[in-house]
Amino acid sequence: MDKLHSKLPSLPLSLREEILELGIRKEVPPGTELLREGQYVKVIPLVLGGLVKVFSRYEERELLLYYIEPVESCVMSFSAGLWNLPSKVFAITEEESDLLLLPVQHVNEWVRKYPTLNQLFFGQFNKRYEDLLFTIHQVLFQRMDERLLTYLRQRAERLDTNLLDLRHHQIARELGTAREVISRVLKKLEQEKWVIQHQHGIEVLK
């Protein structure tokens, strides 16, 4: 667990040791649902490696809100767990992920015992707030071709690859639109030489 010690040096050593002792280490394959909407949170995930995406759902529509990257946690899980409320979001692993699951009852104790843990989560809240503002700005003010290209570029950067294994219906789901819209916009981006569509994915051109 050197990764936790090196990435969170601001936390007291005793807290890091308790987290390592009481947390549950788990390797999770891609596409695994970590949290369901309406579910009561029992553990708060700390991502040590990999990538997790967090969605919101309204009726039949879904929208990708933000990603949880290494040495980050899910503040929505933190909030719901701390107040014993059902989750308003759902989370899925984007790629194989190394997670440390923190039992809610211990997190409740730690935030009282170690004030620096509150600072860590406040920092996470600030980051997620910025992510949500970015998402809202895109939905309200950007054309779909701009949104889609930004989405593809960010995904390529996070996964460190220019060839994305994506299907039109998956993109539509994450951007909260229809598959037909994505197909039409991808064709436009391809004509403008921003992307190339292959049989098994989409290549993002630099």
Residue, then its C-alpha position, 0 to 999 in steps of 0.5 A: m500500500d505504498k501508493l496510499h502512503s505516497k499519494l496522501p502524505s497530508l494524512p496522519l500516519s496513524l489514519r493511513e494505517e487505520i485505513l489500510e487495516l480496516g479498508i477492503r482492497k479489491e480488484v474490480p473488472p471494467g463494467t462493474e456497477l459499484l453503486r446503484e441509484g437508491q442504494y444505501v452506501k455501506v462502503i466509500p470507494l477510494v480509487l488506487g488505480g483505474l478509472v470509475k465513472v459516475f452517472s445521474r439518471y432521469e427517467e430513461r435518460e442518463l448523463l455522465l457527471y464525472y470520472i473518479e481517477p486514482v487517489e480520488s474518492c466518490v464524494m456523492s458516496f461520502s455524503a450519502g454514507l455519512w448522512n445515511l441517505p440513498s444514493k442519487v447517482f450510480a457508478i461503474t468502473e471504466e477499466e480494471s480498477d484497484l479499489l480500497l473500500l472504506p466502511v462507512q462506520h469507520v469513516n464516520e469515526w475518522v472524520r471526527k478523530y482526524p480533521t485533516l480527512n475533512q480537508l481531503f473530502f472538501g478538496q474532492f467536493n470542490k473538484r466535483y463541483e467544478d466537474l459538474l459546472f463543466t458538464i452543465h456548461q457543455v449541456l447548456f451552451q455547447r453544440m453536440d459536435e463540440r461536446l462529443l469531441t471533448y468527450l472523446r478527447q478526454r476519454a482518450e487522454r484518461l485511458d492513454t489511447n487514441l483508439l477507443d472501444l466505443r459503440h454509438h449507443q454507449i456514447a449516447r447513454e453517457l451524453g444523455t442523447a439518442r444513438e441516432v444523434i451520435s451517429r450523425v455527429l460522428k459522421k460529421l466529425e469524421q468528414e472534418k477529419w477529427v476522428i476515424q471510425h473503425q469496425h472496433g472503435i473510434e480513433v481520435l486524431k490529434 
